[in-house]
Amino acid sequence: MPDQASPRTGRRAFFKAALVPALAVAVGELLGRGRAEAQAPLPDSLPRRLVVGKPDIPPLDSPIVFAREGTNNKGGTVEVLSLIQEEKGDTSFPWTLFAQLRSRHTTGDAVVLQARLYKDGPGWSAGVHSEVFSRNWGVGIGVNIEMSNQYEGTQGFNGIIGIEMQSLGPKRALAGLQIEGGGGFETQVRLRGAADTGIDIPGKCGVGVNLRGNALRMDEGTWVQLDQAGRIRLRYLNGNIEFYNGNRRIAYLPVSSEDHKL
């Protein structure tokens, strides 16, 4: 077992002693068998668990496991697996990591990528962290989610959701979605797709929307509906603030009139 005080040296020795000879044997056997057998599975002699130290490894069913334990106090990142790609072509689709899952299960949970974080210390931590450094025009997105509902049946319900956040307690989480940063935004939340409802709040909230010192703005002629049926409503149109019950206007207030008591 490598010295825990020098994980970098121990890791090099581990790979040299265990992985390199096995890879050499495997590659030599594949080359000797010719091109027809070049796509054969790797032999069982190839190490499937590459572990440095004694980390707490959950009971995984993975055929290959990379794990690392260490005590690092000198700063800098400490990785288990690093993937580096650089593409210089003008017409290209570089994907550094591709993961695909096809499942037909009816009981259980299917997950393509799982991130689990145990935050035992007070330091800044994230389950998934994405950084985008945009140095040219065009779209740059931290996380892109594309959904395609292809179910044509009538059983069940429409269960495809772009992002779901659950607070499992026992204490309440600070926020489900928080947007901040000194760089600022032209628009913090933008809804451009067609939908029956833009924002739905079925949960029990003390305050549904707290605008604090921010204005509420809408186009002229847009309704403010005061009941679930949408019958009691008001709007501003053609210089008048109008009050409606269904399709019947019940009152109006000209905005050009003199100041007076209602």
Secondary structure, DSSP 8 states (H G I E B T S, - for coil): ---TT-HHHHHHHHIIIIIHHHHHHHHHHHHHH-GGGTTS---TTS--EEEES---------SSEEEE-----S-S---S---------SS----S---------SSS---SS-------SSS---SS-------SSS---SS-----------SS-----S-------SS--S-S-----TT--S-S----S--S-S----S--S-S---TT------TT--EE-STTS-EEEEEETTEEEEEETTEEEEEEETTS-----
